[in-house]
């Protein structure tokens, strides 16, 4: 009995010493780095967290209104008769950020929806248990909507959304009043006006702003190279305008500062850095994240692969699960389905909703609370991707089987072009050569399916070759 008591006393003494050491260490570091320290402590010892999340987490996707309105020219429905809302519900998605990037109806009119059109879409979402986050934007031929300086036409658009009655629908979770604004003084005044307009009509409606940037040249906003998308602390400027912060998070598969972290660790690191910079207890939602699926070149000049995309999705979901804090509301991935006739590098659904990428099944597993272990093979990356530009003309590129090679070329858009391969059975087209007017570039993606050497040659209408790449695959 005495020996047992003695051992118990020693163990108690050891635990007290360990606890005291941890408390002293955390207290010391907390004085220097308060938010990150407490978050790290709660991550390592979740039972100590005062904000343990016992509620539901958002598993969301960005989907355009034109794709889910049945009367739209871009309405998507699969061979089973399911639309994107049905597919989203089957995957366990419980939040859709409804964008407005393309017109539902032919013509030059701005894409503004009526109360009945909103009601039709939102009521179906409500019946499926999916909440709506409404982004204020419009597809328009008016260039004033798309300038880095927010112009008065924006406030007119805000009023049109208010007048449509969309915010009165019980399925609306929140409104995103602006996507990725530059936080200049002039733009802040516009955002404040929009906030007041909505607050006056709908005082209980949650408001957010979809990420932000600052600029080193507020007198000249025309150069995007002056934008800083990592100025996390600048978000304090919008603290009075948002009920929760909306985080946009990309580049989770790339190395930073020479260190390659897995997507889960990078997600945790990113969220804690943002929270520490903001010094806030406001909720935070990952409103955009994603990775290229290998079907096309993304607007961030990445190509990726289905496995890499699935790996990133798993990393984000696992990070939020590990953090298990109610301050982190969940995530909304970008993007669900292509918004034009070409493959979308960010999408997790394609072919009229008849094909789901592996990332969609990763989403489904986490949203349903199931162990995704049986999907691990779909997250293992076996290939690389490479992007070639005009300066790579006449280059020789070495690939391995399964690697992808993409082209982004600035060519004379008034001409027509043909891309030909010198040998068949070595490279397989994933995205045929096509022109993107937004980027003013021609894109193509090929995947290596066999060993050997092949030339890709682009010729103009007069049969003159002017771009040639040689690819050796081992």
N, C-alpha and C positions, 0 to 999 in steps of 0.2 A: 504493500500500500504506500509506504514512504517513498519507494523508488518511482512508482507511478506518479505520485504527487510532485516529486522533484522534477521528473521529465516534463510534466505538464507546466510547472512553473518556468522551466527553461524555455519551453516553446512559447509561453505567454510573453516572457521577457523579450524573446527574439522578435515576435510579431509587433510588440510595442515599439521596439527599436526601429524595425523596418518601417512601421507606420510613421514614426516621428521623422525618420530620414526623408521619406517621400513627401511628407507635409512641409518640411523645411526646404527641400529642394524646389518643390512646386511654388512655395511662397516666394522664394528668392527670384525664380525665373518669371513668376507672374508679375512682379513689379516692373519687369522690362517688357514682357510680351504677354499681356493679360489674356486676350481672347484665345490665342493659339494654345496657351498653356492649359487653360481650363478644358478646351476642346480635346487636346491630346489626352489629358487625364481621363475625361469621360469616355474617350474612345477605347483606351486601354482597360479602364475599369467601368464598364457601362452601368453597373449597379449603383455607382455613385452619382450618376447624372440626374439632375432635378428635372430634366426635360425629356425623359425617355418617351419615345413615341409609341403609344398604345393604340393610336388611331390608324386610319387608312392612309396609304401613300399614293400619290398621283403617279400613274403610269400613262403618259400621254404621247400624242403625236400632233404635228402640224399638218392640217388638211385644209385645202382651199374650198371656200364656199361653192365655187363653180363645180366642184367634183361631187358634192353631196346633195345638191338641189335637183330633184328629179326632172324639172323642166329645163335644166341647163343643157347647152350644147356639149358640155364637157362632163356630164354625169357619167360616173363609172359604175358598171354593173357586170358581175361575172357570169359564167355559164350556169351557175346555180340560182341566178336571180338575186344574188346578194350585192348590196352596194357597199361603199367603204365604211359606212356606219355599222352595218352588219358585221363586216370583217373585223373592224376595230373591237366590237363587243366580244366577238369570239376569242380575240387575243387577250381579253381582259383589260383593254384600255378604258380608263375611267375619266379622262380629260382630253378634250380636243381643243387646240388653239386654232380657231377658225380664221384663216387668212383670206385676203381678197385680192389676189394677184392677177387673175385673168377674168375676162368677161364671160358671163353665163350666156349672154345673148349677142347676136351679131349687131354690128353698128359701132358708132364712135362714142356713144353715150358712156358716161362714167358708170362703173359697176356699183350701183346703189340698190339695196334690196328693200322690199316692202315688208310691212309687218306680217302679212300672211305668208310670205316666202320664208321669213325667219321662223315663224311659228311652225311651219311644216318641218323644217330641218331640226329645230331645237326640241320639238315635241317627240320626234322619233329618237333623238339622242337621250332625252329624259326617260323614255320607255325602256331604253337599254342600259340605264344607269351610268350614262356618260355626261359629265358636266362640260360647259362651254366657257372658254376664255376667248373673248372677242377682241381681235386686233383691229384698230381703226386704220384702214388704208383703202385704196381703191385702184382699180385698173383704169387708167385714163390716158388720153392723148395730151392732156395739159401737163407740160413739163414742170410747172410750178410745184407739183406734188412731189417731185423727185430730186429737189435741190437740197444740198446739205444745210442751207439756211431755211428754217421753217417759215413759210410765207402765209399771208392771211387766208389763202384758199384752204389751208389746213383747218382753220377754225370753222370755216363753212362746212367742211366735211364732218367735223365733230358734231355740228348742229344737225346735219342730215342723219347721222347715226342716232342722235337723241330723238329726233322727230320720227324715226322709223319705229320706235317702240321696242326695239330689240332688247334693251336693257331691262324691260319690265318682265321679261319671260323668266319664270322661276328656275329654269335650267342654267341661266347665266351665272357662272361663278365669279367672274371678274371681267374688267375691261383693260386691255393693254392700249394706252392712249397714244403711244408712238413707238415705232421699232427703231432701235439703235440710233438715237439722236446724238448729235454733237452738243455738248453742254456748254455752249456759248451763252453770254448774257442775254442776247436777243432771243435765242432759242428757249432759254429758261422762261422768259416772259410769255412766250407762246404756250409752253407746257403748263405754266401756272394758270393761264386763261382757260385752257382746255379742262384742266382739273376742276376749276371753279364751275364751269358750265355744267359738267356732269354731276358734280356734287350738289349743285342747286336743285337739279331735277331728280337725282337718285342718290340721296344722302347715305344710304346703306350699301350702295354698290362698291365692292372692292375695286381699287385701281392699282395699276402697276405700269412700269415703263420697261420695254424690252431691251435691257442692257444699255450701254452708253459708251461714248468716246469723248476725248478731249483733243484739242489741237494746239500745236505750238505756234500757229499762224491764224489767230482769230480774225485778222483783217483780210485773209485770203483762204477761203475754204475749198478752193478748186483743186488743191493737191492732196489726194488721200494719203500720200506718204508722210504728211504732217500729223495724221491722226494717231492717237494713242488709245488702243483698245484695252490696255492693261492698267489704266489709271483707276484702280479699284476705289481709292479713297474719294474720287470725284463723285461717287454715288451719294455721298453725304448731301450734295446739293439738292437731290430730289427726295430726300427723306420725308419732307412734309407733303409730298405729292403721291407717295406710294404707300399702300397698306402692306405690301410685300415686295421684296426685290426679285427681279427676274434676271437670271444669270444665263449668258450665252457662252458656251464652253466647247472649244474645238481644239484640234491638235493633240488629242490624247494618245495617238499612236506614234508621235514623233518624239525624238530625244530633245531634252532641254538642258543647256549648260553642260553638255557632254555626258549627261546622265540619262540612261534609258530606264524610266519607271514604267511599271505596268499601268494600264488604264485605271484600275481601281485606286492605286496609290496616287496617281496624278489627279484623279477626281477629288480625293480627300484633301490633297495638298492645295488644290485650286480653291475649293470651297472654304477651307480654313484661312487661306490668305485673303480672300474676299471679305470674309466675316471680320477678320482682324483689322483690315484696312477701313471697313465701314464702321467698326466699333458699334455694332447694332444688335439688338435682340429681336428685330423684325424678322418675320419668316422669310425664307428664301426658296425660290423655285428655279430649278434648272429648266429654263424655258426653251432653250435650243442646245442640242448636242448632236453629234453624229459622226459618221465616218464613211468614206467613199466605198462603194460596193463592187468596183471593178468594171461596171458596165459603161462608164463614160468618164471624161475628165471633169472634175468638180470645179466650181467657181473659185475654189482655193487652190486649184492646180494640183490636186491629188487624184490618184486613180484607185488605189486600194484593191480590195478583193472581198468576196462574200465572207470569208473567214475572218479577215481583219475587222470588218464591220461588226460581225457577231462578237468578236473579242472585245471591242470597245463598248458595245451595248452591255455585255456582261459585266465589264469593269465598273461602269457607272451604276448599274443596279446593285452590284455587290457592295460598292462603296457606301451608298445610301443605306443599305441594310446594315452594314457594320457600324455606321455612325448612329443609326437608330435614334435620331433626335427629332423632336416635333418641330424644331425651327426649320428643318429642311423638309419642304412640303412634298418633294418628289421630283419627277423629271418629265419633260416633254421633248421627244426626239424630233429631229429634222432630217428627213422629210418622209411622209408616208407614201406618196405616189407622184409620179412625174407630172409637171404642169404644162408640158408641151408634147409634141409628137415624137420627141427623142427620149432615149433612156436618161433617167435622172441618177446621177452618181450617189445621191443621198437616200434614195427611196429604199423601202423594205418590202414594197409590193409592186408588182408590174403585171403586164399582159392582161389588162382589164380586170385585175384582181384575182386572176387565176393562178398566179405564182407568188409565193412568199419566200423571201430571202431567209437564210438561217437566223438573222438578227430578229426577225419577227417571232420565231419560236423561242428565242431567248427571252424576249419581252413577255411572251405568254407564260413561260415557266415562272418567272419572278412575280408577275402580276397575279398569278393563281396560287402563289405560295408553295409551289412545288420545287423539289430539288432539281436543278438543271444539269446534274451530273451526266445524264444520258445524252446531253447535247455537247459535251466537251469536245468531241472530235470536230464539230463544226466551227470551233473557235481557235483551232490550231492553225497558225499561218505557215504555209509551206512555200510561198512565192513572194516575189518582189515586183514592184512596178516602177516604170521609168517614163518620164515625160520629156519629149524632144520638141525643140522650137526651131525657128528659122535659122538660127546660128549653127544648128547641128547638121546642116546640109552637107552631104557626102561623108557623113560620119559612119564609123563602124561600131556597132553596139553588140556586146556579148550578153546573152540571156541564158537562162536555164528553162527547161520544160516547165510549163505552168506560169511562168512570169508574164507580165503584161507590159506592153509598150504603148504609150499614148502620144498623139501629136496635138500641138496647139500652134497653129500657123497663122500669121497675118498675111493674107493674100488679097489680090484685087477682087473685091466682091462683085464687080461687074462681069467677071469671067466665070466660065464653068470649068470644073476640074474633074479629073479621073485619077483614082489611085489604083495601081496595078501591082501584083506580086509576080516576081520572076519564077517562083516555084510554088506548087500547091502542096498542101499537107504538112506545112511547117508552121505557118502562122494562120490563125483563125480569126476572122473579123468578129469583134464584139460590138463595136459601134462604127458604122460606115462613115466615110468622110462626109461631114455636113457643116453648114455655116450657122453660127450663133450670132444673130444681130446685136444682142445685148453686149457681148464681149468683143464683137467685131473680129471674130476669129473662126478658123476652120478647125474642127476636131475629128479625131478618129482614135479608136482603141483596137489593138490586136493582142491575142494571147498565143503564146508559144505552145504548140501541141505536139511537135516532133522535132527531132534533131536535124541539123543541117544549116545551110546558109541560104539566105533569101534577100532579094532587093525589093524595097518598096519605092515605087516611082510615081510621082505626081506629074501629070501633064495637063496642059490647058487645052482649050477647044481646038487649037491649031496643031495639036499633037506634039508640041515642043516640051520635052521634059525639063523641068527646072528645079525639082527637089527629089533627091535620091538618098535613101538610107540603106545601108547593108547591115543585116542582123545575122549574127552567128549564134546558134543555139546548141548547147551541149547538154 
